[in-house]
C-alpha cells in the first residue's frame, strides 16, 4: 500500500511539474519580444551583476534576489548570443525558483516581478556584447582587491597556478572596463567594490535603490534556498549560507607573491577609475 501511495504521489508530482513547465513555456517562449511575457502588461527589465570570480557576487546576488521585485538565483551560465537569449534567462529562472508545493504557492505563477537577475563572471557570457546597451538592461559592476581575490580563486581551484588566476583577474577587469565604455550610461549602471558592500552597506543599498528604481529598501538579510551555496551557481563556502552579510573573512592559506599583488592592484585601480567615469558610483570606492 505504501509503495502504491508513493507511486501515485510521484505521478502527481511529475504531472504537476510538466504542467508548470508548459505554463512557463507558453507565457515566455511563445512571445516574440524577449522583454515581454504573455498576459503581462509591462516589459521585463534585467539586472546583471558584471564581475569576476570570488568578488562577493554570490552575496550580492542573494541580496538582490531576496528583494520582492527581483527574481534570480545566481549564475545561470547562459551565453548571450542575441536578445532572444533573454527568453532563456526568464524561463530558466522561473522554472528553477518558483516551486509549487501548496495551494498558496500558486501565487508564484503570477510572473509579476520587475527584474530578472543573472550574473556574468566570464568573458564568454556575452557573445553579443551589444545586448548590454538595451535600455531594459541594468548592470551592476562589482570588483574586489587582487590579493584576497586571487587567494580565494586558488582556494576554489587548487589546480590553478597563481599565474593563471592572475591572468584571469587582469583580463576580466579589462573586459569590465570595455563593457562600461560600451554602455556609457550612468542611469543604468553602478560600480561598487566588495569592501563597500561590507563596510558601506547602507550607501550601497541606497545607490542600488536609486539606479534600479525599486519601491522598497534592500536588506542585509537574504533568503537561503536549496540553491544557496550550491557549486556552479555561486559561492559554495559556509558563510554564504548564513542568510546575512558576514563581515569576518574566512582564513585563507594561499600566499600571493608581491609581484602579482602589485600587478593586480595597478589593474584594479585603473578599472575602478574607468568604471567610476562611465558608471554611477558610491563615494570612496575602495
ChimeraX attribute file (.defattr): number of C-alpha atoms within 10 A of each C-alpha:
attribute: neighborCount
match mode: 1-to-1
recipient: residues
	/A:1	6
	/A:2	7
	/A:3	8
	/A:4	9
	/A:5	10
	/A:6	11
	/A:7	12
	/A:8	12
	/A:9	12
	/A:10	12
	/A:11	12
	/A:12	12
	/A:13	14
	/A:14	12
	/A:15	12
	/A:16	14
	/A:17	15
	/A:18	11
	/A:19	12
	/A:20	18
	/A:21	14
	/A:22	13
	/A:23	14
	/A:24	20
	/A:25	17
	/A:26	13
	/A:27	16
	/A:28	25
	/A:29	20
	/A:30	13
	/A:31	14
	/A:32	12
	/A:33	15
	/A:34	20
	/A:35	19
	/A:36	20
	/A:37	23
	/A:38	15
	/A:39	10
	/A:40	12
	/A:41	9
	/A:42	12
	/A:43	14
	/A:44	20
	/A:45	19
	/A:46	23
	/A:47	23
	/A:48	20
	/A:49	24
	/A:50	25
	/A:51	27
	/A:52	25
	/A:53	23
	/A:54	24
	/A:55	24
	/A:56	22
	/A:57	26
	/A:58	23
	/A:59	26
	/A:60	21
	/A:61	22
	/A:62	25
	/A:63	21
	/A:64	25
	/A:65	21
	/A:66	20
	/A:67	20
	/A:68	16
	/A:69	16
	/A:70	21
	/A:71	26
	/A:72	25
	/A:73	27
	/A:74	28
	/A:75	20
	/A:76	19
	/A:77	16
	/A:78	17
	/A:79	18
	/A:80	18
	/A:81	16
	/A:82	14
	/A:83	16
	/A:84	15
	/A:85	15
	/A:86	23
	/A:87	21
	/A:88	18
	/A:89	23
	/A:90	26
	/A:91	17
	/A:92	16
	/A:93	19
	/A:94	21
	/A:95	16
	/A:96	11
	/A:97	15
	/A:98	16
	/A:99	14
	/A:100	16
	/A:101	10
	/A:102	7
	/A:103	7
	/A:104	8
	/A:105	11
	/A:106	12
	/A:107	11
	/A:108	14
	/A:109	14
	/A:110	9
	/A:111	19
	/A:112	16
	/A:113	15
	/A:114	17
	/A:115	26
	/A:116	22
	/A:117	24
	/A:118	24
	/A:119	28
	/A:120	22
	/A:121	19
	/A:122	18
	/A:123	17
	/A:124	13
	/A:125	17
	/A:126	17
	/A:127	12
	/A:128	13
	/A:129	16
	/A:130	14
	/A:131	19
	/A:132	19
	/A:133	17
	/A:134	13
	/A:135	13
	/A:136	15
	/A:137	20
	/A:138	26
	/A:139	28
	/A:140	23
	/A:141	27
	/A:142	25
	/A:143	29
	/A:144	26
	/A:145	18
	/A:146	25
	/A:147	19
	/A:148	18
	/A:149	21
	/A:150	29
	/A:151	21
	/A:152	21
	/A:153	22
	/A:154	23
	/A:155	15
	/A:156	15
	/A:157	11
	/A:158	12
	/A:159	9
	/A:160	12
	/A:161	12
	/A:162	19
	/A:163	11
	/A:164	14
	/A:165	20
	/A:166	23
	/A:167	14
	/A:168	18
	/A:169	24
	/A:170	20
	/A:171	15
	/A:172	21
	/A:173	22
	/A:174	16
	/A:175	17
	/A:176	24
	/A:177	20
	/A:178	16
	/A:179	21
	/A:180	26
	/A:181	15
	/A:182	14
	/A:183	22
	/A:184	16
	/A:185	17
	/A:186	19
	/A:187	14
	/A:188	21
	/A:189	24
	/A:190	27
	/A:191	27
	/A:192	27
	/A:193	24
	/A:194	21
	/A:195	18
	/A:196	20
	/A:197	20
	/A:198	17
	/A:199	12
	/A:200	17
	/A:201	17
	/A:202	16
	/A:203	14
	/A:204	22
	/A:205	19
	/A:206	13
	/A:207	18
	/A:208	23
	/A:209	15
	/A:210	15
	/A:211	18
	/A:212	22
	/A:213	9
	/A:214	16
	/A:215	11
	/A:216	10
	/A:217	13
	/A:218	21
	/A:219	15
	/A:220	18
	/A:221	13
	/A:222	22
	/A:223	15
	/A:224	15
	/A:225	13
	/A:226	10
	/A:227	16
	/A:228	23
	/A:229	21
	/A:230	15
	/A:231	10
	/A:232	12
	/A:233	16
	/A:234	24
	/A:235	23
	/A:236	16
	/A:237	13
	/A:238	10
	/A:239	17
	/A:240	21
	/A:241	22
	/A:242	14
	/A:243	17
	/A:244	17
	/A:245	19
	/A:246	14
	/A:247	11
	/A:248	8
	/A:249	8
	/A:250	11
	/A:251	7
	/A:252	11
	/A:253	10
	/A:254	16
	/A:255	12
	/A:256	16
	/A:257	10
	/A:258	10
	/A:259	9
	/A:260	17
	/A:261	17
	/A:262	13
	/A:263	13
	/A:264	22
	/A:265	17
	/A:266	12
	/A:267	19
	/A:268	21
	/A:269	15
	/A:270	15
	/A:271	22
	/A:272	23
	/A:273	13
	/A:274	17
	/A:275	26
	/A:276	20
	/A:277	15
	/A:278	20
	/A:279	23
	/A:280	22
	/A:281	22
	/A:282	20
	/A:283	12
	/A:284	9
	/A:285	17
	/A:286	15
